[in-house]
Structure formats: structure tokens, C-alpha cells
Amino acid sequence: MKIDKLNKIFIESVQVKNDIVASGVLEALLKMGDAITSSIENGGKIMLCGNGGSAADAQHLAAEMLVRLRPNNNREGISAIALAQDTSTITACGNDFGYEQLYERMVESLGIEGDVLIGITTSGNSENVNRAMRVARDMGIKVFGFLGSGGGDSLELCDVSLIVPSNNTGRIQEAHITAGHALMEYVEDALIESGYLHLEV
């Protein structure tokens, strides 16, 4: 039956998330969350990058930090930027220097020591993301990875990584956005509890 195909996708997605919880890799989110909280409290920011659906996830998470993550938490914005900023920047870099240099150049231009970079890549082998990770580490920027497929080349470039135990791009991306929401909620709660952020009454 056709419905069975749809059921299979949902069941697979749930199973991947259950595998993440059972494996204990969510400890990585705690480490990321504490480091991001400290960075924000000390004047740093979150930079996020990825390609395709992962670029959309980067923009999604940055928007929820800048604007609002949960409707009951009206608070100040949290400094975050998705490095796939606009078509002019993307096409200029692609044309003049090469697409693989895009995020590296953005980190060099916008990043400062004490910031955090989150690279999102389902394969771990996205050259533009990996170049950004390398230059970030050289600049004293913490590097975190949302990865899949065993981590790929990104794994050794990350200070902390969350690896989704799957080789299916769709299932990895679904787990990444769940992990991203969990991470950003953790950071928001920590910043409210510390008094850095203030909720409107």
C-alpha cells in the first residue's frame, strides 16, 4: 500500500532519534550549549553554515536566536548569523574566488576570537564547511559539527560534534533540526537563568 511507504519514512525518522538518545551522543549538545552560553555572555556570537537543506537549517536556527525561539519567551535577541547571507555575497564569492571559499571568507571577515561556529553537513565532506572550520580554529573560534555518515573529514576539525547514526540524508537532516532546536532551547534557558536575558512580563 502507498501509505506503507509514508509510514516507513516516519518510523525510520523516529528510530534514528531513538538511536541518538540511546547512544548517549546528546552529551555533545551539553558541551556545545555550555560553550555557546559562555561565548554569548562574553560578547561572542554564533555563526552557522551548511549547504542545501543544511544551509536552510543554519538560517532557521539563526533566526530563532535573533528573533524568538518560543512564543512564551519574549526576550532580547541572541547574536547569531547564518553565513549563507545573501545572493550577492554568495554569487560574488563563487564567481571571483570559488564557492568552496565562501564560508572560509565569511569567518575571516565576520568572526572574532571567542565566537562559535556550527558547521552542518550530512556527509562531513563539504569542502566549504571544512575550510570554514579550519580557519575558525586558527582564529580561536570554537568549532562544533552537526554531522552524519560517520562524520567524514569534518570530524577531526570539530572541538565537539554530534554525529547522527545514519547514512540517509533526509533522516540526518531531520535529526539535525531536532538537535538544533534542543541546543538553542538549552542556550536560551541558560542565558535566562544567568540573568543575561530578561523576559518581558
Secondary structure, DSSP 8 states (H G I E B T S, - for coil): -HHHHHHHHHHHHHHHHHHHHHHTTTHHHHHHHHHHHHHHHTT--EEEEESTHHHHHHHHHHHHHHT-SSTT-------EEES---HHHHHHHHHHT-GGGHHHHHHHHH--TT-EEEEEESSS--HHHHHHHHHHHHTT-EEEEEEEGGGGGGGGG-SEEEEES-S-HHHHHHHHHHHHHHHHHHHHHHHHHTTSS----
